[in-house]
Amino acid sequence: MATADKEDIKLRNRSNPPLTTKGSEFSWNEVDDNFITAFNQFVALSNSSNVDAYSAATTYSTNAYVSYSNQLYKMIAVADVIDITPDSDPATWEKVYASDLVQAPSGVRSFKKLITSAEVLQLSSTPINLIMAAGADTAIVLLNATATVMFETGSPAGIPYAGNLNLLFGYAGGSEVLFKAEEILATDIKQTLPLSPFVDPSYGKSSDYITENKNFTVTMSSDPTSGDSDVLIQGTYMIIDLV
């Protein structure tokens, strides 16, 4: 009978400790048991106890990991998705192995969000979620991030933004602005800036303020009056337990 232990794979003639050498002909059941045991080992390599199961009710952002049907998947689409099962759309979900999670320090996650120019022009009234909240008694801690204005040169050339030019970052629904990309939109070239802590006392608390179970968003104090460049926000963060 096949088991989940790789050491239970049997050999007919060759010797390769700790595997058992039978020394005689295999039955068809024994052949199948070897294949089943090997398959179970691949399944184990395709999972991780540190990755949550996929949920159709959860909104996922780029580089999110889920477990679904005995397989790890990584969300690779630029736009947030909800209710797209990992095995239904290879342009949204990519099969990965648990070793893929070793590429970053334990607990560190990455995100990437492309904000269209139409969304930038109404960011004040309609903030964009960059990182989704992880649930009660947890909080998002941003480690680093950059904002890139994807200004297009050539013919036809892009239209620079006018009016308000500062992107503001913080928790959804909160009054505290934790980070900013100052004057990031004031460009007629493709430009990338790191986010910097926003410690202006007129905004209240400083950048070490943590809020439980809130999405992390980008917004503006007022909408730009013109402009047509998309903006790419990407970076790394951690989810911490507050209890």
C-alpha positions in Angstrom: 0.0 0.0 0.0 1.4 3.4 -0.9 2.3 5.8 1.9 3.3 9.5 2.0 7.0 8.6 2.9 9.5 8.7 0.1 11.5 6.0 1.9 8.7 3.5 1.2 9.4 3.5 -2.5 10.7 0.0 -3.3 13.4 -1.2 -5.8 13.3 -4.5 -7.6 17.0 -5.2 -8.1 19.2 -2.1 -7.5 20.5 -1.1 -4.1 20.0 2.5 -2.9 19.6 2.7 0.9 17.4 3.5 2.7 15.1 2.2 0.0 14.1 -1.5 0.3 15.3 -3.9 -2.5 12.7 -6.6 -3.1 14.9 -8.8 -5.2 12.0 -10.3 -7.2 9.3 -9.3 -9.7 6.9 -6.5 -8.7 3.2 -7.0 -8.7 1.1 -4.4 -10.5 -0.1 -3.1 -7.1 3.5 -2.6 -6.0 4.3 -0.7 -9.2 1.3 1.6 -8.6 2.3 2.1 -5.0 5.6 3.4 -6.1 4.0 5.9 -8.5 1.4 7.0 -5.9 4.1 7.5 -3.2 6.2 9.6 -5.6 3.1 11.6 -6.6 2.3 12.3 -2.9 5.8 13.6 -2.5 5.3 16.1 -5.3 2.0 17.2 -3.8 3.8 17.8 -0.5 6.4 20.0 -2.3 3.6 21.9 -3.9 2.1 23.0 -0.6 3.1 25.0 2.5 1.5 25.3 5.9 2.3 29.0 5.9 0.0 29.7 2.9 -3.7 30.3 3.4 -6.3 28.3 1.4 -7.9 30.1 -1.6 -11.1 31.9 -0.8 -13.6 33.1 -3.5 -14.6 35.9 -1.2 -11.1 37.4 -0.8 -9.6 40.0 -3.1 -6.1 39.1 -4.2 -3.3 41.4 -5.3 -0.2 40.7 -7.4 2.3 38.3 -5.8 -0.3 36.9 -3.4 0.1 33.1 -2.6 -2.8 30.7 -2.0 -3.2 27.0 -1.6 -5.8 25.3 -3.8 -6.5 21.7 -4.7 -3.2 20.4 -3.3 -1.2 23.1 -5.2 0.4 26.4 -4.4 -0.5 29.3 -6.7 0.9 32.8 -7.1 -1.3 35.7 -8.3 0.5 37.2 -11.4 -2.1 39.6 -12.8 -1.5 43.3 -12.3 -5.1 44.2 -11.4 -6.7 42.9 -8.2 -8.9 39.8 -8.6 -11.8 38.2 -6.8 -13.6 34.9 -7.4 -11.2 33.6 -10.0 -10.2 30.1 -9.0 -6.5 29.4 -9.4 -6.9 26.5 -11.8 -9.2 28.4 -14.2 -7.0 31.2 -15.6 -3.2 30.8 -16.1 -3.0 34.6 -16.9 -4.1 35.2 -13.3 -2.6 32.4 -11.3 0.7 30.6 -11.8 1.5 27.2 -10.3 4.5 27.3 -8.0 6.4 25.1 -5.5 7.0 25.8 -1.9 10.6 26.6 -2.7 9.3 29.8 -4.4 8.5 31.2 -1.0 12.2 31.0 0.0 13.1 33.8 -2.3 12.3 36.4 0.4 12.9 36.5 4.1 10.3 34.7 6.2 7.2 36.8 6.6 8.1 39.4 4.0 5.6 39.7 1.1 5.6 41.7 -2.0 2.9 43.7 -3.9 2.5 45.4 -7.2 -0.4 47.6 -8.3 -0.8 49.5 -11.6 -3.1 52.5 -11.2 -4.5 53.8 -14.5 -4.5 57.4 -15.4 -8.4 57.5 -15.1 -8.0 56.2 -11.5 -5.3 58.8 -10.7 -7.6 61.6 -11.8 -10.1 60.6 -9.1 -7.8 59.3 -6.4 -9.0 61.8 -3.9 -12.6 60.6 -4.0 -11.8 57.0 -4.8 -8.7 55.7 -3.0 -7.1 52.5 -4.4 -6.3 49.4 -2.2 -2.7 48.4 -2.5 -2.6 45.6 0.1 -5.7 43.8 1.5 -6.2 43.5 5.2 -5.5 40.1 6.7 -8.2 39.9 9.4 -8.8 40.7 13.0 -5.8 41.1 15.3 -3.4 41.7 12.4 -2.0 44.7 10.8 -0.1 45.6 7.6 3.4 47.1 8.1 4.9 48.6 4.9 8.6 47.9 4.7 9.5 49.8 1.5 7.8 50.9 -1.7 8.3 52.9 -4.9 6.0 54.8 -7.2 6.7 54.9 -10.9 5.0 57.4 -13.3 4.8 55.5 -16.6 5.0 58.7 -18.7 5.0 57.9 -22.4 7.3 60.0 -24.7 7.3 60.1 -28.4 4.3 60.7 -30.7 1.8 61.2 -29.4 3.5 62.3 -26.2 1.9 61.9 -22.8 0.2 64.7 -20.9 1.9 65.7 -17.6 -0.3 65.9 -14.5 -1.4 69.3 -13.3 -2.8 70.6 -10.0 -2.2 68.2 -7.1 0.9 66.2 -7.6 1.4 64.3 -4.3 0.4 60.6 -3.7 -0.5 59.8 -0.1 -0.4 56.4 1.5 -2.0 55.0 4.6 -4.7 52.8 6.0 -8.2 52.8 4.5 -10.6 55.1 6.2 -8.0 56.6 8.4 -7.1 60.2 8.8 -3.3 59.6 9.2 -1.1 59.8 6.1 1.9 57.5 6.8 3.9 57.8 3.6 4.0 60.1 0.6 5.5 60.3 -2.9 5.9 64.1 -3.0 5.6 65.8 -6.4 5.8 62.3 -8.1 3.3 63.4 -10.7 5.3 66.5 -11.7 7.1 64.9 -14.6 7.2 64.6 -18.3 9.5 61.6 -18.2 9.2 58.1 -16.8 10.2 58.5 -13.1 10.5 56.4 -10.0 10.6 57.6 -6.5 10.8 55.8 -3.1 8.0 56.4 -0.7 9.1 58.5 2.3 7.6 58.7 5.8 5.1 61.5 6.2 5.7 63.2 9.6 4.0 66.5 9.0 2.3 67.1 12.5 -0.7 68.6 10.8 -1.6 65.1 9.7 -1.6 63.8 13.3 0.3 60.7 14.2 3.7 59.8 12.7 4.7 57.0 10.4 5.0 54.4 13.1 1.2 54.3 13.7 -0.3 50.8 13.2 -4.0 50.1 12.5 -5.7 46.7 12.9 -7.4 44.9 10.0 -7.3 47.8 7.5 -6.4 47.8 3.8 -3.4 49.8 2.9 -4.3 52.4 0.3 -3.1 55.3 -1.9 -5.1 58.5 -2.2 -4.6 62.3 -2.8 -5.8 65.3 -0.9 -7.4 66.6 -4.1 -7.7 65.3 -7.7 -5.3 66.4 -10.4 -6.8 68.6 -13.0 -5.2 66.8 -16.0 -2.7 64.1 -16.9 -2.7 60.7 -18.7 0.1 58.5 -17.2 -0.5 55.2 -15.4 1.3 54.9 -12.0 3.0 51.6 -10.8 3.2 51.1 -7.1 5.3 48.2 -5.8 7.1 47.2 -2.6 7.3 44.8 0.3 5.4 44.5 3.6 4.7 42.2 6.6 1.5 41.1 8.3 2.0 41.3 12.1 -0.1 39.8 14.9 -1.3 42.3 17.4 -2.1 39.7 20.1 
